[in-house]
Amino acid sequence: MIIMKKLSFLFMSIVAMTAIVSSCNKNGADDGDKVNQDSINNIALNDSLATVRAEKDSLAALMTEVSDGMTEIMDMQQLITAANLDIESSDRKAEMRNNIAAIKNAISDRMGRLRQLEDRLRQSITYTDEMKHSIESLKKQLTRQQGIIDDLTAKLSAANATITNLNTRVDSLKTENKVVTQEKIRAQEESSRLTNEVNNLNECFYVVGTKKELKQQKIIETGFLRKTKVMEGDYTKSYFTKADKRTLNQIALHSKKAQVMSKHPSGSYSIEEVGGQKVLNILNPNKFWELSNYLVVKID
């Protein structure tokens, strides 16, 4: 009987210990699972925080870029004015076009990055009203920048068109000037030709010499009881002095006696004495030279 009681107590003790051990094992397992889950949650939380910080940093960096871009655009806007466009060289204008194109590409790139960032933030629990306001502000700035760049592009294009028109006008004026110059040259040549013709028509020749001198040059031919011939043979033309009918009004004969041997209408000239020397005055040049362009005066 006593033995049975001891066995029964031993059994109960074993059962109780088993239960205690089982309970301890179960509680230990639950605590381990809880620790593992907390670690996982902490890692996920840290990752989320890192993502949030990265997105905020990206947003802040983009805001800085947009602000710097606006400064760059304002500088370009001051450069591209009507006054500057008039004085800038073609190389400088080309540089402006390249700068505008670069800014335009930068704005497009920033718009794309802003859209991607907005999409990520919308899917995040950290998408606050403040972030939403910042993104909307950036959108407006980028849209404004795009509008300014489009306006500057239009102004530069208009300036280039004006320059092209001016260059065309300059080329046209050069062509006109060339034509006018050629016409002027032709007119000058024609005027020179006409002047030469008029000068030739007004050429006259005169000679003053003794009978002996004139005969030696075969300008006159005389003979016994024969009428004197004037310039009918092979006379020496170089012995004559060339003059202009329009300016030849008087010829000093340097002799006390003089006789006009060539044919000239009476009344168109006179021979008078001045200081003891004969002087021939041409009173009517047109009439005087109408019969001959050569004047022969014999002196003694």
Stockholm file with secondary structure:
# STOCKHOLM 1.0

chainA/1-300         MIIMKKLSFLFMSIVAMTAIVSSCNKNGADDGDKVNQDSINNIALNDSLATVRAEKDSLAALMTEVSDGMTEIMDMQQLITAANLDIESSDRKAEMRNNIAAIKNAISDRMGRLRQLEDRLRQSITYTDEMKHSIESLKKQLTRQQGIIDDLTAKLSAANATITNLNTRVDSLKTENKVVTQEKIRAQEESSRLTNEVNNLNECFYVVGTKKELKQQKIIETGFLRKTKVMEGDYTKSYFTKADKRTLNQIALHSKKAQVMSKHPSGSYSIEEVGGQKVLNILNPNKFWELSNYLVVKID
#=GR chainA/1-300 SS CHHHHHHHHHHHHHHHHHHHHHHHHHHHHHHHHHHHHHHHHHHHHHHHHHHHHHHHHHHHHHHHHHHHHHHHHHHHHHHSSHHHHHHSCHHHHHHHHHHHHHHHHHHHHHHHHHHHHHHHHHTSTTCCHHHHHHHHHHHHHHHHHHHHHHHHHHHHHHHHHHHHHHHHHHHHHHHHHHHHHHHHHHHHHHHHHHHHHHHHHTEEEEEEECHHHHHHTTSEEEETTEEEEESCSSCCGGGSEEEETTTCCEEECCSSCEEECSCCCTTSEEEEEETTEEEEEESCHHHHTSSCSEEEEEEC
#=GC SS_cons         CHHHHHHHHHHHHHHHHHHHHHHHHHHHHHHHHHHHHHHHHHHHHHHHHHHHHHHHHHHHHHHHHHHHHHHHHHHHHHHSSHHHHHHSCHHHHHHHHHHHHHHHHHHHHHHHHHHHHHHHHHTSTTCCHHHHHHHHHHHHHHHHHHHHHHHHHHHHHHHHHHHHHHHHHHHHHHHHHHHHHHHHHHHHHHHHHHHHHHHHHTEEEEEEECHHHHHHTTSEEEETTEEEEESCSSCCGGGSEEEETTTCCEEECCSSCEEECSCCCTTSEEEEEETTEEEEEESCHHHHTSSCSEEEEEEC
//
